[in-house]
Every structure is written in structure tokens, then in C-alpha cells.
Amino acid sequence: MNNREDILAAIKTIMVEMFEIEADTITLDARLYEDLDFDSIDAIDMIVRLKEMTGKAVKPEDFKSAQTIGDVVEAVVLMLKE
């Protein structure tokens, strides 16, 4: 995962496989809770999966303010730079 497109693709894969969300609804502007019916348990599951995929320690607080898929992508970008 070297760029935002790769990160978005990985997030889409996670969301389709783990949460059965339609891939075409997973856009950078999609709101996690309102549009995708995400909840806090889903968020924790996704953080665990992102940690497995990146091999990086994931701090849940880095994702607390994430409201959209774009926010999650940016949080992963920052995480990978550390």
C-alpha cells in the first residue's frame, strides 16, 4: 500500500469481505456511520485488519475522528509514514 488508491482499494476489500458493504457505495465521500451503517465494533474490526495488512501499530485514537472513507485513507497514510 504505497498510495491513496492502493489504500482505498484495501479498505474496500476489507469492507466488502468483513461487513458485506456494496463496493460501489465505498467512496472517499461516503460517511462511515450515516451512509455505510458502520458502528464502533466494525471500526475496531477494521483497525485490527488494517494492522494485519500494514504490519504497523494502529492507534485507535488516530481513527476516532474519522467520519468518511477519505478520513480513514488519510489516517492510514499518516500511519504508514510513521
Secondary structure, DSSP 8 states (H G I E B T S, - for coil): --SHHHHHHHHHHHHHHHH---GGG--TT-BTTTTS---HHHHHHHHHHHHHHH-S---HHHHTT--BHHHHHHHHHHHHH-
